[in-house]
Amino acid sequence: MKIIKEKKIVDDNWTFVADDAPLPNGDIVVTLPRWQAEKEQLLQRSGRLGVRLEPDQNIAAIAGDLDKFQLIELNFPVFTDGRNFSQARQLRGHYHYSGELRAVGNFIRDQLFYLYRVGFDSMSPAYEENLEEALPRLEDFSVTYQQSIR
């Protein structure tokens, strides 16, 4: 699968692992509940580790573990739910998370510019999208008024 990362289209090397699925080899992303239940086992495996947060999950739940994640995914269940914009800003600004921050799910291409501004490095839309057509949306505006992470 292809994603947008650092303003380029690249292959995604990460695998999202459902809570009831066995842990594969390689770089994986798990849910917050699985992280909380299997933390020690997850830290013992080889491969990079990521966690996926839903908009209603509190970042403070992983604040002490941020150095253990090479990727944090923030899931957008619907494009009208903007809580993850605030979550991303908090991760970058307040918690100083410096790893990869990825938007996944149901956001729309009109939101790409704003996703990048609040700190997302990569985007993986749930819908079938021509990423080549979406990529220029990261440059939609040449002038901004608000401060941003970027």
C-alpha positions, 0 to 999 in steps of 0.5 A: 500500500502507498501512503504520503510521507514527508510530502512524497508517495512511498510504500508503507512498511508498517502492519496494523495488527488487530487486537485478536490477531497474532503478532507478525514479524516486522514493523507493527502498529497495535491499538492502545488497549493491546499496548496496555495489555501486552506491553512487556511482550511487545517490547521484547519483539524485534521490529519497530513498534507503533500505536494507534489512538482513536479520537476519544483516547487520551494521549496522557495514557501513553505520555510516559511511553512515547520513547518506545514508539517509532510511529503513532497513528491517529485514526479518523473514523469520520472526516468531520471529527477534528479531535485528532488535529488537536491530538497531533498538536499536543503530541508535537507541541506539549509532549515533544514527540519526535517520531513519525505521526500518521493520520489514518482513516477517513479524512479528505484531501482538502484536509491534507494541508492542515494535517501537515501543519499540525504535525503529521508526517504521513497520511494514509487515507482509508478511501481509494484515492489517487495520491498523485492528485492528492499530493499537491494539496499539501501546498494549498496555501502560500500564506498562513496566519496561525503558528504551526508545528511546521 
